Amino acid sequence: MPNPFPARPQASLQAFVLLVGLLGPAALAQPVGPNPQGGQGGRLTPEQRAKVFPEQRRLALQDRQARIAILQRGESCLQNSGNADALRDCMRAEREAMGQQRRQLMDSLKSLYERNGLPAPRWMQRQGKGQGPMREGSGSDI
């Protein structure tokens, strides 16, 4: 069977040059080696991960229990809602409670890393800068 995608080295080279041009020289200068804060690329070493694991697990379980409670309260609120305004209020309250729970978990994790003298992971450093799909005020109402 003939190859449906014949090799076109000239097109591949042109695409690469275009990509490098769009990304700029800064994309080529990204660090590849060990992170000066410790670990590879912002990741914790196996020893560091083992040190914080028990507390991370406890926090994760605690977070799950809190989220389940929020969902149960939300379900009860939705079942008891008598009109569209009440439904919207239930959904808004649940969304706000989930956001508060997420912030509380992030604060707890940040404190855990600080107590153990470890650098915060990259995903944690991005929180609060308006990045990602869960920014304040990004939810929609019915």
C-alpha positions, 0 to 999 in steps of 0.5 A, a space after each residue: 500500500 502506498 504511503 498516503 503522506 509522502 515525505 516532503 523534506 522541504 515542507 518540513 524544513 519550512 514548517 520548522 523555520 516558521 515555528 522557530 520564527 513564531 516562537 522567537 529565540 526565547 523558546 530555544 533558550 529555555 533551561 533544560 538542566 537541573 532547576 537551581 531550586 532543586 530537582 529536575 525542572 522544578 520537580 521534587 527529588 524522590 527523597 523530597 517527595 517521600 518526605 511530604 507524601 504522608 501530609 499530601 495524602 492527608 490533605 488530598 483525602 481531607 479535600 475530597 471529603 470537603 468536596 463531597 460535602 459541598 456536592 451533597 449540600 449543592 444536591 440538596 439545595 438543587 432538589 429544594 429549589 422552587 424556581 430558576 432564581 433559586 437554582 441559579 443561587 444554588 449553583 453559584 453557592 456551590 461554585 463559590 464553595 468549590 473555589 474556596 475549597 480549592 484556595 484552601 487546599 492550595 494554601 495548605 500545600 504551599 504551607 507544607 512545602 514551605 515548612 519542609 524547605 521545598 520549592 513550590 511546584 510550577 503549577 502552584 506558582 501560577 495560581 492566583 495570576 488569572 491563568 487557567 479556566 477557573 479564574 474568579 468570575 469565569 463561571 456562567 449563570 443559568 
